[in-house]
């Protein structure tokens, strides 16, 4: 059921994008610099594209920038998680080592430890 809903959603999304693309086929001129600044700099880069490519390109660029920004923001949390994982491994090894080498010094403790070993 969920799979069909996903297909329905993707189909409607594709249909919507196609409709937007067909409605915005006009050619627009994109410039890197404003006309006055490009005259002053002596450099002018421009390209003609359909408007829907400009809109879709802007959406994709925004998503990519957002993903990268979030990945960089979460780097501190990933580093803390990795450090906690390393510390947990170290502590597990230390507990295992201490359990192997620990011999109860007290007779009462030795009696209490025996049932645990048997079970």
Helices and strands as residue ranges (DSSP letters): H 2-23, E 27-31, H 35-41, E 46-50, H 51-73, H 75-101, H 107-118
